[in-house]
Amino acid sequence: MPILGLLGTLIVAGIFFYIRNRGAVGTIEDVVEIAGEARRAPRRMKFKRQANVHPVQQCEHPEELVAGFAAAFVELDGLPRSETQNASISALGREYQLTTGDAEELLTYGRWLMNECGSPDQAITRIGRRIYQLDGAGSFQPLMSVLNEAAVAAGGLSDRQSDALIDLKKAFRIS
C-alpha cells in the first residue's frame, strides 16, 4: 500500500511539473524562433559575404541602409520599446511601399547590419556615410521620416540621438 501512495505522489508531482514548465518551454521556443529569424534575415535579403568588405559597404539598396540606421538610432539608449519598433516598421512600410511583414524583415536585416558594425554609435557613422555615397540626398527625406516617427513613439530625442542627428548632418554635408 505505501508503494501505491508513493507511485501516486510521483505521478501527481510529474503532472504538476509538466504543467508548470509548459509555459517556460513555450518561451524558450519563442526565443529560438526569434534567433532563427535574425539568422535567416541576411539570406532572405540575398546577402553574400565578400572577403575584406564590410557588410554595410556591400549594400546596394538605400532602404536596407535606412533600416539599419533606424535600428541603430532607436537602440542608442538601450533596447527599444515595442511602440518604437512598431513605429519604425510602419514608417519603413509607408516610405518604401512595403507590407508589414516585409517592413519587419527589412528592420531585422537593418538590425543585423547594425550588429555587424559593432555598436549603434559605430553603425550611425558607417551607415550614414554609406547612404550618402550610395544615393546622395535622395534617401535623406525617407530616413528623416522614419527617424521622426521613431522619436515621436519614443517620446522625444535623447542626447545620444541628438548627437546621431549631428553625425547624420555631417555625413550628408548639410551645414
C-alpha positions in Angstrom: 0.0 0.0 0.0 2.8 2.5 0.7 4.2 1.8 -2.7 0.9 2.8 -4.4 0.8 6.0 -2.4 4.4 6.8 -3.4 3.6 6.0 -7.0 0.5 8.2 -6.9 2.6 11.1 -5.4 5.2 10.7 -8.1 2.5 10.8 -10.9 0.9 14.0 -9.3 4.3 15.6 -9.0 5.2 14.8 -12.6 1.9 16.3 -13.8 2.5 19.4 -11.6 6.0 20.0 -13.0 4.8 19.3 -16.6 2.1 21.9 -16.4 4.3 24.4 -14.6 7.2 24.1 -17.1 5.0 24.1 -20.2 5.0 27.9 -20.2 8.8 28.0 -19.9 9.1 25.7 -22.9 6.9 28.0 -25.0 9.1 31.0 -24.0 12.3 29.1 -24.9 10.7 28.1 -28.3 9.9 31.8 -29.0 13.4 32.9 -28.2 14.9 30.2 -30.5 12.4 31.2 -33.3 13.4 34.9 -33.0 17.1 34.0 -33.1 16.4 31.9 -36.2 14.6 34.8 -37.8 17.6 37.1 -37.2 20.0 34.5 -38.6 17.9 33.9 -41.7 17.3 37.6 -42.5 20.6 38.2 -44.4 20.0 35.2 -46.5 16.5 36.2 -47.4 17.8 39.6 -48.5 20.2 37.7 -50.8 23.3 38.9 -48.9 26.5 37.2 -49.8 29.6 38.0 -47.7 32.7 39.0 -49.5 36.2 38.8 -48.1 37.7 42.0 -46.8 34.5 44.0 -47.4 32.3 45.2 -44.6 28.6 44.2 -45.0 27.5 47.9 -44.9 29.8 48.6 -47.9 28.2 45.7 -49.8 24.6 47.1 -49.5 23.4 48.4 -52.8 19.8 49.3 -51.7 19.2 52.5 -49.8 16.1 51.1 -48.0 18.3 48.4 -46.3 20.7 51.1 -45.1 17.8 53.3 -43.9 16.5 50.3 -41.9 20.0 49.8 -40.4 20.3 53.4 -39.5 16.8 53.4 -37.9 17.6 50.2 -35.9 20.8 51.8 -34.6 19.0 55.1 -33.9 16.4 53.5 -31.7 18.9 51.3 -29.9 21.2 54.2 -28.9 19.6 54.3 -25.5 19.2 50.6 -24.9 16.7 48.1 -26.2 13.8 49.9 -27.9 10.2 49.5 -26.7 7.7 47.7 -28.9 5.9 51.0 -29.7 9.1 52.4 -31.1 9.8 49.3 -33.2 6.2 49.3 -34.5 6.5 53.0 -35.4 9.8 52.2 -37.3 8.2 49.3 -39.1 5.1 51.3 -40.2 7.3 54.2 -41.3 9.5 51.9 -43.4 6.5 50.3 -44.9 4.9 53.7 -45.8 8.1 55.2 -47.2 9.0 52.2 -49.3 5.5 50.8 -50.1 6.1 47.6 -48.2 3.8 45.2 -46.5 4.1 45.0 -42.7 5.9 41.6 -43.0 8.4 42.9 -45.5 9.0 46.0 -43.4 9.6 43.8 -40.3 12.1 41.7 -42.3 13.8 44.9 -43.5 14.1 46.1 -40.0 15.5 42.7 -38.9 18.1 42.9 -41.6 18.9 46.5 -40.6 19.4 45.3 -37.0 21.8 42.7 -38.3 23.7 45.4 -40.2 23.9 47.4 -37.1 25.3 44.4 -35.1 27.9 43.9 -37.8 29.1 47.4 -37.2 29.8 46.6 -33.5 27.6 49.1 -31.7 24.8 51.6 -32.5 27.3 54.5 -32.4 29.6 52.9 -35.0 26.6 51.9 -37.1 25.3 55.5 -37.2 28.6 56.8 -38.6 29.3 54.0 -41.1 25.7 53.6 -42.4 25.2 57.4 -42.6 28.3 57.7 -44.8 27.2 54.7 -47.0 23.7 56.1 -47.5 25.2 59.4 -48.8 27.7 57.5 -51.0 25.0 55.3 -52.5 22.1 57.7 -53.0 23.3 61.2 -52.2 20.5 63.3 -50.8 17.8 61.0 -52.3 17.4 59.0 -49.1 17.5 61.9 -46.7 13.8 62.6 -46.7 12.7 58.9 -46.2 15.3 58.5 -43.5 14.2 61.6 -41.6 10.6 60.5 -41.8 11.4 57.1 -40.3 13.6 58.6 -37.6 10.9 61.3 -36.8 8.2 58.6 -36.3 10.5 56.5 -34.1 11.4 59.6 -32.0 7.7 60.5 -31.6 6.9 57.0 -30.5 9.8 57.0 -28.0 8.6 60.3 -26.5 11.3 62.6 -27.9 15.0 62.6 -28.7 17.6 61.6 -26.2 21.1 63.3 -26.0 22.7 60.4 -27.9 20.0 60.5 -30.6 20.6 64.3 -31.0 24.3 63.6 -31.4 23.4 60.9 -34.0 21.5 63.5 -36.0 24.5 65.8 -35.9 26.6 62.9 -37.3 24.0 62.4 -40.0 24.2 66.1 -40.8 27.9 65.8 -41.3 27.6 62.6 -43.4 25.1 64.4 -45.7 27.3 67.5 -45.7 24.4 69.7 -44.5 25.5 73.0 -42.9 
